[in-house]
Amino acid sequence: MAKPRSGKFDRRITIEISTPSRDESGDLINNWTFGFKLFAHRLVPRPTSVLGQEAMAEQAVLHRSQVNWILRYGTKALSIAPETHRIRYKGRVYQILSIVEGQGRQEEIVVRTATTPDQRGTMAPEASSG
């Protein structure tokens, strides 16, 4: 993977943090709150199905849109964890699948993410603001 130059970090992403709480009936729910913003480089791999497999739901095949985000190596980027963080960009939520340090010197981190189809089975459109 080619290393992006600093001008390639052209997307401003929001990192959201999960704060578990309980609803009125005592069920555990996740509340997503603003964490921080970072500049990132967006890489979109070829379309694939969920983790290389097809997921069957209500007799329909649902696909994920996978996106890799390259972040500058730093304290904020290193604090991101797939279990408690997610990315929001232009109104779309990206679930973090894994985090990999870039090759060579500690200059970048690759965050592998995926979006899931909405209830209609189609990808939600990205908002025009960002």
Secondary structure, 3 states (H helix, E strand, C coil): CCCCCHHHCCEEEEEEEEEEEECCCCCEEEEEEEEEEEEEEEECCCCEEHHHCCEEECCEEEEEEEEEEEEECCHHHHCCCCCCEEEEECCEEEEEEEEEECCCCCCEEEEEEEECCCCCCCCCCCCCCC
